[in-house]
Amino acid sequence: MGKLYERSISKCSSSSTKFISTGRITGPPILVPEVEYAVANLKDGKTPGEDMIHAEVLKLMDSKILCRLFNKIYDSGIIPTGWLRSIFIA
């Protein structure tokens, strides 16, 4: 999983996707039940954020794979900048 994430970063870094390094942050790992809870509570039918990932897609994915991905991002400290922005429509 780590190699796939590293390849994805290198491919994306040459495209329009930007990444920000937060440095190494230490803390407990993200747990599968936490990912399952967060994904289960996403509302269907909403417009995706800047990452263009719909809630319905996340709900179809394996929680264990998502958890490994999120932990790899957390451990590396390299976060896609699109994940750091929110869009509010009033």
mmCIF file as gemmi writes it, N, C-alpha and C atoms, coordinates in Angstrom:
data_model
loop_
_atom_site.group_PDB
_atom_site.id
_atom_site.type_symbol
_atom_site.label_atom_id
_atom_site.label_alt_id
_atom_site.label_comp_id
_atom_site.label_asym_id
_atom_site.label_entity_id
_atom_site.label_seq_id
_atom_site.pdbx_PDB_ins_code
_atom_site.Cartn_x
_atom_site.Cartn_y
_atom_site.Cartn_z
_atom_site.occupancy
_atom_site.B_iso_or_equiv
_atom_site.pdbx_formal_charge
_atom_site.auth_seq_id
_atom_site.auth_asym_id
_atom_site.pdbx_PDB_model_num
ATOM 1 N N . MET Axp A 1 ? 0.825 -1.188 0 1 0 ? 1 A 1
ATOM 2 C CA . MET Axp A 1 ? 0 0 0 1 0 ? 1 A 1
ATOM 3 C C . MET Axp A 1 ? 0.873 1.257 0 1 0 ? 1 A 1
ATOM 4 N N . GLY Axp A 2 ? 1.981 1.216 0.743 1 0 ? 2 A 1
ATOM 5 C CA . GLY Axp A 2 ? 2.856 2.369 0.814 1 0 ? 2 A 1
ATOM 6 C C . GLY Axp A 2 ? 3.453 2.743 -0.529 1 0 ? 2 A 1
ATOM 7 N N . LYS Axp A 3 ? 3.891 1.731 -1.291 1 0 ? 3 A 1
ATOM 8 C CA . LYS Axp A 3 ? 4.484 1.985 -2.608 1 0 ? 3 A 1
ATOM 9 C C . LYS Axp A 3 ? 3.453 2.581 -3.557 1 0 ? 3 A 1
ATOM 10 N N . LEU Axp A 4 ? 2.225 2.059 -3.504 1 0 ? 4 A 1
ATOM 11 C CA . LEU Axp A 4 ? 1.16 2.582 -4.356 1 0 ? 4 A 1
ATOM 12 C C . LEU Axp A 4 ? 0.898 4.048 -4.028 1 0 ? 4 A 1
ATOM 13 N N . TYR Axp A 5 ? 0.85 4.389 -2.743 1 0 ? 5 A 1
ATOM 14 C CA . TYR Axp A 5 ? 0.632 5.773 -2.329 1 0 ? 5 A 1
ATOM 15 C C . TYR Axp A 5 ? 1.779 6.663 -2.802 1 0 ? 5 A 1
ATOM 16 N N . GLU Axp A 6 ? 3.016 6.178 -2.656 1 0 ? 6 A 1
ATOM 17 C CA . GLU Axp A 6 ? 4.172 6.964 -3.092 1 0 ? 6 A 1
ATOM 18 C C . GLU Axp A 6 ? 4.147 7.187 -4.603 1 0 ? 6 A 1
ATOM 19 N N . ARG Axp A 7 ? 3.763 6.161 -5.37 1 0 ? 7 A 1
ATOM 20 C CA . ARG Axp A 7 ? 3.656 6.32 -6.825 1 0 ? 7 A 1
ATOM 21 C C . ARG Axp A 7 ? 2.552 7.309 -7.17 1 0 ? 7 A 1
ATOM 22 N N . SER Axp A 8 ? 1.441 7.241 -6.427 1 0 ? 8 A 1
ATOM 23 C CA . SER Axp A 8 ? 0.333 8.167 -6.675 1 0 ? 8 A 1
ATOM 24 C C . SER Axp A 8 ? 0.772 9.599 -6.418 1 0 ? 8 A 1
ATOM 25 N N . ILE Axp A 9 ? 1.527 9.818 -5.362 1 0 ? 9 A 1
ATOM 26 C CA . ILE Axp A 9 ? 2.017 11.163 -5.052 1 0 ? 9 A 1
ATOM 27 C C . ILE Axp A 9 ? 2.923 11.658 -6.16 1 0 ? 9 A 1
ATOM 28 N N . SER Axp A 10 ? 3.842 10.797 -6.614 1 0 ? 10 A 1
ATOM 29 C CA . SER Axp A 10 ? 4.767 11.254 -7.65 1 0 ? 10 A 1
ATOM 30 C C . SER Axp A 10 ? 4.042 11.535 -8.957 1 0 ? 10 A 1
ATOM 31 N N . LYS Axp A 11 ? 3.024 10.739 -9.291 1 0 ? 11 A 1
ATOM 32 C CA . LYS Axp A 11 ? 2.251 10.993 -10.508 1 0 ? 11 A 1
ATOM 33 C C . LYS Axp A 11 ? 1.456 12.286 -10.373 1 0 ? 11 A 1
ATOM 34 N N . CYS Axp A 12 ? 0.831 12.466 -9.22 1 0 ? 12 A 1
ATOM 35 C CA . CYS Axp A 12 ? -0.027 13.639 -9.024 1 0 ? 12 A 1
ATOM 36 C C . CYS Axp A 12 ? 0.781 14.921 -8.889 1 0 ? 12 A 1
ATOM 37 N N . SER Axp A 13 ? 1.987 14.816 -8.373 1 0 ? 13 A 1
ATOM 38 C CA . SER Axp A 13 ? 2.757 16.035 -8.159 1 0 ? 13 A 1
ATOM 39 C C . SER Axp A 13 ? 3.107 16.714 -9.468 1 0 ? 13 A 1
ATOM 40 N N . SER Axp A 14 ? 3.088 15.964 -10.567 1 0 ? 14 A 1
ATOM 41 C CA . SER Axp A 14 ? 3.37 16.581 -11.856 1 0 ? 14 A 1
ATOM 42 C C . SER Axp A 14 ? 2.092 17.094 -12.518 1 0 ? 14 A 1
ATOM 43 N N . SER Axp A 15 ? 0.937 16.741 -11.94 1 0 ? 15 A 1
ATOM 44 C CA . SER Axp A 15 ? -0.341 17.215 -12.487 1 0 ? 15 A 1
ATOM 45 C C . SER Axp A 15 ? -0.793 18.449 -11.712 1 0 ? 15 A 1
ATOM 46 N N . SER Axp A 16 ? -2.077 18.731 -11.782 1 0 ? 16 A 1
ATOM 47 C CA . SER Axp A 16 ? -2.602 19.916 -11.114 1 0 ? 16 A 1
ATOM 48 C C . SER Axp A 16 ? -2.848 19.7 -9.622 1 0 ? 16 A 1
ATOM 49 N N . THR Axp A 17 ? -2.769 18.455 -9.13 1 0 ? 17 A 1
ATOM 50 C CA . THR Axp A 17 ? -2.98 18.181 -7.71 1 0 ? 17 A 1
ATOM 51 C C . THR Axp A 17 ? -1.773 18.673 -6.927 1 0 ? 17 A 1
ATOM 52 N N . LYS Axp A 18 ? -2.036 19.407 -5.874 1 0 ? 18 A 1
ATOM 53 C CA . LYS Axp A 18 ? -0.972 19.933 -5.019 1 0 ? 18 A 1
ATOM 54 C C . LYS Axp A 18 ? -1.005 19.215 -3.674 1 0 ? 18 A 1
ATOM 55 N N . PHE Axp A 19 ? 0.16 19.068 -3.073 1 0 ? 19 A 1
ATOM 56 C CA . PHE Axp A 19 ? 0.276 18.43 -1.771 1 0 ? 19 A 1
ATOM 57 C C . PHE Axp A 19 ? 0.951 19.395 -0.815 1 0 ? 19 A 1
ATOM 58 N N . ILE Axp A 20 ? 0.626 19.255 0.463 1 0 ? 20 A 1
ATOM 59 C CA . ILE Axp A 20 ? 1.265 20.073 1.486 1 0 ? 20 A 1
ATOM 60 C C . ILE Axp A 20 ? 1.87 19.122 2.506 1 0 ? 20 A 1
ATOM 61 N N . SER Axp A 21 ? 3.07 19.428 2.946 1 0 ? 21 A 1
ATOM 62 C CA . SER Axp A 21 ? 3.709 18.618 3.968 1 0 ? 21 A 1
ATOM 63 C C . SER Axp A 21 ? 3.485 19.272 5.316 1 0 ? 21 A 1
ATOM 64 N N . THR Axp A 22 ? 2.9 18.519 6.23 1 0 ? 22 A 1
ATOM 65 C CA . THR Axp A 22 ? 2.648 19.037 7.57 1 0 ? 22 A 1
ATOM 66 C C . THR Axp A 22 ? 3.748 18.618 8.526 1 0 ? 22 A 1
ATOM 67 N N . GLY Axp A 23 ? 4.734 17.9 8.018 1 0 ? 23 A 1
ATOM 68 C CA . GLY Axp A 23 ? 5.769 17.365 8.883 1 0 ? 23 A 1
ATOM 69 C C . GLY Axp A 23 ? 5.253 16.104 9.544 1 0 ? 23 A 1
ATOM 70 N N . ARG Axp A 24 ? 6.054 15.501 10.331 1 0 ? 24 A 1
ATOM 71 C CA . ARG Axp A 24 ? 5.649 14.267 11.015 1 0 ? 24 A 1
ATOM 72 C C . ARG Axp A 24 ? 4.799 14.608 12.23 1 0 ? 24 A 1
ATOM 73 N N . ILE Axp A 25 ? 3.61 14.073 12.258 1 0 ? 25 A 1
ATOM 74 C CA . ILE Axp A 25 ? 2.72 14.251 13.401 1 0 ? 25 A 1
ATOM 75 C C . ILE Axp A 25 ? 2.604 12.894 14.071 1 0 ? 25 A 1
ATOM 76 N N . THR Axp A 26 ? 2.781 12.857 15.363 1 0 ? 26 A 1
ATOM 77 C CA . THR Axp A 26 ? 2.677 11.577 16.05 1 0 ? 26 A 1
ATOM 78 C C . THR Axp A 26 ? 1.351 11.512 16.792 1 0 ? 26 A 1
ATOM 79 N N . GLY Axp A 27 ? 0.841 10.343 16.867 1 0 ? 27 A 1
ATOM 80 C CA . GLY Axp A 27 ? -0.419 10.115 17.555 1 0 ? 27 A 1
ATOM 81 C C . GLY Axp A 27 ? -0.877 8.699 17.29 1 0 ? 27 A 1
ATOM 82 N N . PRO Axp A 28 ? -2.003 8.342 17.874 1 0 ? 28 A 1
ATOM 83 C CA . PRO Axp A 28 ? -2.487 6.981 17.659 1 0 ? 28 A 1
ATOM 84 C C . PRO Axp A 28 ? -2.935 6.784 16.215 1 0 ? 28 A 1
ATOM 85 N N . PRO Axp A 29 ? -2.843 5.567 15.706 1 0 ? 29 A 1
ATOM 86 C CA . PRO Axp A 29 ? -3.271 5.313 14.328 1 0 ? 29 A 1
ATOM 87 C C . PRO Axp A 29 ? -4.791 5.436 14.193 1 0 ? 29 A 1
ATOM 88 N N . ILE Axp A 30 ? -5.231 5.68 12.978 1 0 ? 30 A 1
ATOM 89 C CA . ILE Axp A 30 ? -6.658 5.701 12.669 1 0 ? 30 A 1
ATOM 90 C C . ILE Axp A 30 ? -7.116 4.248 12.641 1 0 ? 30 A 1
ATOM 91 N N . LEU Axp A 31 ? -8.229 3.959 13.272 1 0 ? 31 A 1
ATOM 92 C CA . LEU Axp A 31 ? -8.726 2.591 13.381 1 0 ? 31 A 1
ATOM 93 C C . LEU Axp A 31 ? -9.829 2.316 12.361 1 0 ? 31 A 1
ATOM 94 N N . VAL Axp A 32 ? -9.946 1.061 11.948 1 0 ? 32 A 1
ATOM 95 C CA . VAL Axp A 32 ? -10.964 0.663 10.982 1 0 ? 32 A 1
ATOM 96 C C . VAL Axp A 32 ? -12.371 1.042 11.464 1 0 ? 32 A 1
ATOM 97 N N . PRO Axp A 33 ? -12.737 0.802 12.736 1 0 ? 33 A 1
ATOM 98 C CA . PRO Axp A 33 ? -14.081 1.203 13.175 1 0 ? 33 A 1
ATOM 99 C C . PRO Axp A 33 ? -14.324 2.712 13.062 1 0 ? 33 A 1
ATOM 100 N N . GLU Axp A 34 ? -13.274 3.517 13.231 1 0 ? 34 A 1
ATOM 101 C CA . GLU Axp A 34 ? -13.419 4.968 13.07 1 0 ? 34 A 1
ATOM 102 C C . GLU Axp A 34 ? -13.728 5.32 11.615 1 0 ? 34 A 1
ATOM 103 N N . VAL Axp A 35 ? -13.048 4.654 10.687 1 0 ? 35 A 1
ATOM 104 C CA . VAL Axp A 35 ? -13.29 4.887 9.262 1 0 ? 35 A 1
ATOM 105 C C . VAL Axp A 35 ? -14.699 4.428 8.909 1 0 ? 35 A 1
ATOM 106 N N . GLU Axp A 36 ? -15.088 3.253 9.385 1 0 ? 36 A 1
ATOM 107 C CA . GLU Axp A 36 ? -16.428 2.73 9.105 1 0 ? 36 A 1
ATOM 108 C C . GLU Axp A 36 ? -17.51 3.684 9.612 1 0 ? 36 A 1
ATOM 109 N N . TYR Axp A 37 ? -17.321 4.211 10.819 1 0 ? 37 A 1
ATOM 110 C CA . TYR Axp A 37 ? -18.293 5.145 11.398 1 0 ? 37 A 1
ATOM 111 C C . TYR Axp A 37 ? -18.37 6.429 10.574 1 0 ? 37 A 1
ATOM 112 N N . ALA Axp A 38 ? -17.21 6.983 10.229 1 0 ? 38 A 1
ATOM 113 C CA . ALA Axp A 38 ? -17.177 8.239 9.464 1 0 ? 38 A 1
ATOM 114 C C . ALA Axp A 38 ? -17.819 8.069 8.09 1 0 ? 38 A 1
ATOM 115 N N . VAL Axp A 39 ? -17.488 6.987 7.401 1 0 ? 39 A 1
ATOM 116 C CA . VAL Axp A 39 ? -18.031 6.753 6.058 1 0 ? 39 A 1
ATOM 117 C C . VAL Axp A 39 ? -19.535 6.482 6.124 1 0 ? 39 A 1
ATOM 118 N N . ALA Axp A 40 ? -19.968 5.706 7.11 1 0 ? 40 A 1
ATOM 119 C CA . ALA Axp A 40 ? -21.393 5.384 7.245 1 0 ? 40 A 1
ATOM 120 C C . ALA Axp A 40 ? -22.23 6.641 7.493 1 0 ? 40 A 1
ATOM 121 N N . ASN Axp A 41 ? -21.634 7.655 8.104 1 0 ? 41 A 1
ATOM 122 C CA . ASN Axp A 41 ? -22.368 8.878 8.422 1 0 ? 41 A 1
ATOM 123 C C . ASN Axp A 41 ? -22.295 9.95 7.337 1 0 ? 41 A 1
ATOM 124 N N . LEU Axp A 42 ? -21.642 9.641 6.204 1 0 ? 42 A 1
ATOM 125 C CA . LEU Axp A 42 ? -21.645 10.569 5.078 1 0 ? 42 A 1
ATOM 126 C C . LEU Axp A 42 ? -23.028 10.571 4.434 1 0 ? 42 A 1
ATOM 127 N N . LYS Axp A 43 ? -23.493 11.731 4.019 1 0 ? 43 A 1
ATOM 128 C CA . LYS Axp A 43 ? -24.812 11.835 3.399 1 0 ? 43 A 1
ATOM 129 C C . LYS Axp A 43 ? -24.707 11.582 1.902 1 0 ? 43 A 1
ATOM 130 N N . ASP Axp A 44 ? -25.601 10.736 1.395 1 0 ? 44 A 1
ATOM 131 C CA . ASP Axp A 44 ? -25.66 10.455 -0.037 1 0 ? 44 A 1
ATOM 132 C C . ASP Axp A 44 ? -26.27 11.641 -0.779 1 0 ? 44 A 1
ATOM 133 N N . GLY Axp A 45 ? -25.941 11.743 -2.067 1 0 ? 45 A 1
ATOM 134 C CA . GLY Axp A 45 ? -26.559 12.75 -2.924 1 0 ? 45 A 1
ATOM 135 C C . GLY Axp A 45 ? -26.002 14.152 -2.783 1 0 ? 45 A 1
ATOM 136 N N . LYS Axp A 46 ? -24.943 14.308 -2.031 1 0 ? 46 A 1
ATOM 137 C CA . LYS Axp A 46 ? -24.331 15.633 -1.867 1 0 ? 46 A 1
ATOM 138 C C . LYS Axp A 46 ? -23.267 15.85 -2.94 1 0 ? 46 A 1
ATOM 139 N N . THR Axp A 47 ? -23.043 17.1 -3.274 1 0 ? 47 A 1
ATOM 140 C CA . THR Axp A 47 ? -21.993 17.444 -4.229 1 0 ? 47 A 1
ATOM 141 C C . THR Axp A 47 ? -20.644 17.147 -3.584 1 0 ? 47 A 1
ATOM 142 N N . PRO Axp A 48 ? -19.722 16.514 -4.327 1 0 ? 48 A 1
ATOM 143 C CA . PRO Axp A 48 ? -18.408 16.224 -3.744 1 0 ? 48 A 1
ATOM 144 C C . PRO Axp A 48 ? -17.593 17.501 -3.557 1 0 ? 48 A 1
ATOM 145 N N . GLY Axp A 49 ? -16.583 17.391 -2.724 1 0 ? 49 A 1
ATOM 146 C CA . GLY Axp A 49 ? -15.689 18.526 -2.518 1 0 ? 49 A 1
ATOM 147 C C . GLY Axp A 49 ? -14.694 18.644 -3.655 1 0 ? 49 A 1
ATOM 148 N N . GLU Axp A 50 ? -13.641 19.366 -3.405 1 0 ? 50 A 1
ATOM 149 C CA . GLU Axp A 50 ? -12.628 19.603 -4.433 1 0 ? 50 A 1
ATOM 150 C C . GLU Axp A 50 ? -11.963 18.322 -4.914 1 0 ? 50 A 1
ATOM 151 N N . ASP Axp A 51 ? -11.942 17.298 -4.065 1 0 ? 51 A 1
ATOM 152 C CA . ASP Axp A 51 ? -11.33 16.028 -4.469 1 0 ? 51 A 1
ATOM 153 C C . ASP Axp A 51 ? -12.207 15.229 -5.439 1 0 ? 51 A 1
ATOM 154 N N . MET Axp A 52 ? -13.456 15.66 -5.607 1 0 ? 52 A 1
ATOM 155 C CA . MET Axp A 52 ? -14.416 15.04 -6.528 1 0 ? 52 A 1
ATOM 156 C C . MET Axp A 52 ? -14.746 13.59 -6.171 1 0 ? 52 A 1
ATOM 157 N N . ILE Axp A 53 ? -14.617 13.237 -4.897 1 0 ? 53 A 1
ATOM 158 C CA . ILE Axp A 53 ? -14.957 11.887 -4.446 1 0 ? 53 A 1
ATOM 159 C C . ILE Axp A 53 ? -16.336 11.945 -3.792 1 0 ? 53 A 1
ATOM 160 N N . HIS Axp A 54 ? -17.285 11.25 -4.384 1 0 ? 54 A 1
ATOM 161 C CA . HIS Axp A 54 ? -18.645 11.214 -3.853 1 0 ? 54 A 1
ATOM 162 C C . HIS Axp A 54 ? -18.718 10.275 -2.651 1 0 ? 54 A 1
ATOM 163 N N . ALA Axp A 55 ? -19.61 10.589 -1.721 1 0 ? 55 A 1
ATOM 164 C CA . ALA Axp A 55 ? -19.82 9.747 -0.538 1 0 ? 55 A 1
ATOM 165 C C . ALA Axp A 55 ? -20.182 8.322 -0.936 1 0 ? 55 A 1
ATOM 166 N N . GLU Axp A 56 ? -20.963 8.195 -1.993 1 0 ? 56 A 1
ATOM 167 C CA . GLU Axp A 56 ? -21.385 6.876 -2.438 1 0 ? 56 A 1
ATOM 168 C C . GLU Axp A 56 ? -20.2 6.005 -2.856 1 0 ? 56 A 1
ATOM 169 N N . VAL Axp A 57 ? -19.17 6.615 -3.407 1 0 ? 57 A 1
ATOM 170 C CA . VAL Axp A 57 ? -17.969 5.871 -3.812 1 0 ? 57 A 1
ATOM 171 C C . VAL Axp A 57 ? -17.217 5.388 -2.573 1 0 ? 57 A 1
ATOM 172 N N . LEU Axp A 58 ? -17.07 6.261 -1.588 1 0 ? 58 A 1
ATOM 173 C CA . LEU Axp A 58 ? -16.386 5.875 -0.352 1 0 ? 58 A 1
ATOM 174 C C . LEU Axp A 58 ? -17.122 4.735 0.34 1 0 ? 58 A 1
ATOM 175 N N . LYS Axp A 59 ? -18.449 4.755 0.276 1 0 ? 59 A 1
ATOM 176 C CA . LYS Axp A 59 ? -19.247 3.701 0.924 1 0 ? 59 A 1
ATOM 177 C C . LYS Axp A 59 ? -19.081 2.354 0.229 1 0 ? 59 A 1
ATOM 178 N N . LEU Axp A 60 ? -18.683 2.352 -1.038 1 0 ? 60 A 1
ATOM 179 C CA . LEU Axp A 60 ? -18.468 1.102 -1.771 1 0 ? 60 A 1
ATOM 180 C C . LEU Axp A 60 ? -17.071 0.528 -1.551 1 0 ? 60 A 1
ATOM 181 N N . MET Axp A 61 ? -16.175 1.34 -1.014 1 0 ? 61 A 1
ATOM 182 C CA . MET Axp A 61 ? -14.791 0.907 -0.833 1 0 ? 61 A 1
ATOM 183 C C . MET Axp A 61 ? -14.615 0.09 0.442 1 0 ? 61 A 1
ATOM 184 N N . ASP Axp A 62 ? -13.591 -0.74 0.455 1 0 ? 62 A 1
ATOM 185 C CA . ASP Axp A 62 ? -13.268 -1.554 1.622 1 0 ? 62 A 1
ATOM 186 C C . ASP Axp A 62 ? -12.704 -0.645 2.72 1 0 ? 62 A 1
ATOM 187 N N . SER Axp A 63 ? -13.299 -0.7 3.91 1 0 ? 63 A 1
ATOM 188 C CA . SER Axp A 63 ? -12.865 0.154 5.03 1 0 ? 63 A 1
ATOM 189 C C . SER Axp A 63 ? -11.418 -0.094 5.424 1 0 ? 63 A 1
ATOM 190 N N . LYS Axp A 64 ? -10.97 -1.341 5.297 1 0 ? 64 A 1
ATOM 191 C CA . LYS Axp A 64 ? -9.586 -1.66 5.671 1 0 ? 64 A 1
ATOM 192 C C . LYS Axp A 64 ? -8.606 -0.978 4.731 1 0 ? 64 A 1
ATOM 193 N N . ILE Axp A 65 ? -8.931 -0.938 3.445 1 0 ? 65 A 1
ATOM 194 C CA . ILE Axp A 65 ? -8.063 -0.275 2.469 1 0 ? 65 A 1
ATOM 195 C C . ILE Axp A 65 ? -8.061 1.229 2.723 1 0 ? 65 A 1
ATOM 196 N N . LEU Axp A 66 ? -9.241 1.806 2.95 1 0 ? 66 A 1
ATOM 197 C CA . LEU Axp A 66 ? -9.314 3.238 3.262 1 0 ? 66 A 1
ATOM 198 C C . LEU Axp A 66 ? -8.511 3.553 4.515 1 0 ? 66 A 1
ATOM 199 N N . CYS Axp A 67 ? -8.638 2.712 5.519 1 0 ? 67 A 1
ATOM 200 C CA . CYS Axp A 67 ? -7.925 2.931 6.778 1 0 ? 67 A 1
ATOM 201 C C . CYS Axp A 67 ? -6.413 2.917 6.557 1 0 ? 67 A 1
ATOM 202 N N . ARG Axp A 68 ? -5.93 1.949 5.772 1 0 ? 68 A 1
ATOM 203 C CA . ARG Axp A 68 ? -4.485 1.897 5.478 1 0 ? 68 A 1
ATOM 204 C C . ARG Axp A 68 ? -4.043 3.138 4.727 1 0 ? 68 A 1
ATOM 205 N N . LEU Axp A 69 ? -4.854 3.578 3.759 1 0 ? 69 A 1
ATOM 206 C CA . LEU Axp A 69 ? -4.528 4.781 2.992 1 0 ? 69 A 1
ATOM 207 C C . LEU Axp A 69 ? -4.47 6.003 3.91 1 0 ? 69 A 1
ATOM 208 N N . PHE Axp A 70 ? -5.499 6.185 4.744 1 0 ? 70 A 1
ATOM 209 C CA . PHE Axp A 70 ? -5.54 7.341 5.639 1 0 ? 70 A 1
ATOM 210 C C . PHE Axp A 70 ? -4.377 7.322 6.631 1 0 ? 70 A 1
ATOM 211 N N . ASN Axp A 71 ? -4.009 6.149 7.129 1 0 ? 71 A 1
ATOM 212 C CA . ASN Axp A 71 ? -2.869 6.056 8.038 1 0 ? 71 A 1
ATOM 213 C C . ASN Axp A 71 ? -1.564 6.362 7.329 1 0 ? 71 A 1
ATOM 214 N N . LYS Axp A 72 ? -1.449 5.948 6.069 1 0 ? 72 A 1
ATOM 215 C CA . LYS Axp A 72 ? -0.231 6.241 5.297 1 0 ? 72 A 1
ATOM 216 C C . LYS Axp A 72 ? -0.099 7.755 5.101 1 0 ? 72 A 1
ATOM 217 N N . ILE Axp A 73 ? -1.213 8.405 4.777 1 0 ? 73 A 1
ATOM 218 C CA . ILE Axp A 73 ? -1.207 9.866 4.619 1 0 ? 73 A 1
ATOM 219 C C . ILE Axp A 73 ? -0.884 10.532 5.952 1 0 ? 73 A 1
ATOM 220 N N . TYR Axp A 74 ? -1.511 10.08 7.009 1 0 ? 74 A 1
ATOM 221 C CA . TYR Axp A 74 ? -1.289 10.632 8.353 1 0 ? 74 A 1
ATOM 222 C C . TYR Axp A 74 ? 0.172 10.479 8.784 1 0 ? 74 A 1
ATOM 223 N N . ASP Axp A 75 ? 0.709 9.28 8.571 1 0 ? 75 A 1
ATOM 224 C CA . ASP Axp A 75 ? 2.095 9.02 8.979 1 0 ? 75 A 1
ATOM 225 C C . ASP Axp A 75 ? 3.11 9.793 8.151 1 0 ? 75 A 1
ATOM 226 N N . SER Axp A 76 ? 2.821 9.979 6.857 1 0 ? 76 A 1
ATOM 227 C CA . SER Axp A 76 ? 3.77 10.676 5.981 1 0 ? 76 A 1
ATOM 228 C C . SER Axp A 76 ? 3.738 12.184 6.189 1 0 ? 76 A 1
ATOM 229 N N . GLY Axp A 77 ? 2.579 12.694 6.613 1 0 ? 77 A 1
ATOM 230 C CA . GLY Axp A 77 ? 2.439 14.144 6.772 1 0 ? 77 A 1
ATOM 231 C C . GLY Axp A 77 ? 2.243 14.866 5.446 1 0 ? 77 A 1
ATOM 232 N N . ILE Axp A 78 ? 2.012 14.114 4.363 1 0 ? 78 A 1
ATOM 233 C CA . ILE Axp A 78 ? 1.811 14.716 3.041 1 0 ? 78 A 1
ATOM 234 C C . ILE Axp A 78 ? 0.332 14.598 2.688 1 0 ? 78 A 1
ATOM 235 N N . ILE Axp A 79 ? -0.36 15.74 2.67 1 0 ? 79 A 1
ATOM 236 C CA . ILE Axp A 79 ? -1.808 15.775 2.496 1 0 ? 79 A 1
ATOM 237 C C . ILE Axp A 79 ? -2.155 16.518 1.208 1 0 ? 79 A 1
ATOM 238 N N . PRO Axp A 80 ? -3.059 15.946 0.383 1 0 ? 80 A 1
ATOM 239 C CA . PRO Axp A 80 ? -3.513 16.695 -0.798 1 0 ? 80 A 1
ATOM 240 C C . PRO Axp A 80 ? -4.167 18.004 -0.352 1 0 ? 80 A 1
ATOM 241 N N . THR Axp A 81 ? -3.775 19.123 -0.948 1 0 ? 81 A 1
ATOM 242 C CA . THR Axp A 81 ? -4.307 20.418 -0.504 1 0 ? 81 A 1
ATOM 243 C C . THR Axp A 81 ? -5.814 20.513 -0.675 1 0 ? 81 A 1
ATOM 244 N N . GLY Axp A 82 ? -6.376 19.773 -1.636 1 0 ? 82 A 1
ATOM 245 C CA . GLY Axp A 82 ? -7.821 19.764 -1.822 1 0 ? 82 A 1
ATOM 246 C C . GLY Axp A 82 ? -8.56 19.222 -0.613 1 0 ? 82 A 1
ATOM 247 N N . TRP Axp A 83 ? -7.89 18.411 0.188 1 0 ? 83 A 1
ATOM 248 C CA . TRP Axp A 83 ? -8.507 17.865 1.394 1 0 ? 83 A 1
ATOM 249 C C . TRP Axp A 83 ? -8.554 18.901 2.505 1 0 ? 83 A 1
ATOM 250 N N . LEU Axp A 84 ? -7.822 19.985 2.351 1 0 ? 84 A 1
ATOM 251 C CA . LEU Axp A 84 ? -7.749 21.006 3.401 1 0 ? 84 A 1
ATOM 252 C C . LEU Axp A 84 ? -8.719 22.167 3.152 1 0 ? 84 A 1
ATOM 253 N N . ARG Axp A 85 ? -9.456 22.105 2.057 1 0 ? 85 A 1
ATOM 254 C CA . ARG Axp A 85 ? -10.398 23.188 1.719 1 0 ? 85 A 1
ATOM 255 C C . ARG Axp A 85 ? -11.824 22.693 1.838 1 0 ? 85 A 1
ATOM 256 N N . SER Axp A 86 ? -12.708 23.597 2.217 1 0 ? 86 A 1
ATOM 257 C CA . SER Axp A 86 ? -14.147 23.306 2.279 1 0 ? 86 A 1
ATOM 258 C C . SER Axp A 86 ? -14.878 24.287 1.403 1 0 ? 86 A 1
ATOM 259 N N . ILE Axp A 87 ? -15.981 23.835 0.852 1 0 ? 87 A 1
ATOM 260 C CA . ILE Axp A 87 ? -16.825 24.711 0.05 1 0 ? 87 A 1
ATOM 261 C C . ILE Axp A 87 ? -18.17 24.827 0.769 1 0 ? 87 A 1
ATOM 262 N N . PHE Axp A 88 ? -18.542 26.042 1.121 1 0 ? 88 A 1
ATOM 263 C CA . PHE Axp A 88 ? -19.825 26.292 1.781 1 0 ? 88 A 1
ATOM 264 C C . PHE Axp A 88 ? -20.723 27.036 0.829 1 0 ? 88 A 1
ATOM 265 N N . ILE Axp A 89 ? -21.93 26.525 0.684 1 0 ? 89 A 1
ATOM 266 C CA . ILE Axp A 89 ? -22.922 27.208 -0.167 1 0 ? 89 A 1
ATOM 267 C C . ILE Axp A 89 ? -24.04 27.683 0.732 1 0 ? 89 A 1
ATOM 268 N N . ALA Axp A 90 ? -24.235 28.985 0.746 1 0 ? 90 A 1
ATOM 269 C CA . ALA Axp A 90 ? -25.256 29.55 1.655 1 0 ? 90 A 1
ATOM 270 C C . ALA Axp A 90 ? -26.55 29.795 0.925 1 0 ? 90 A 1
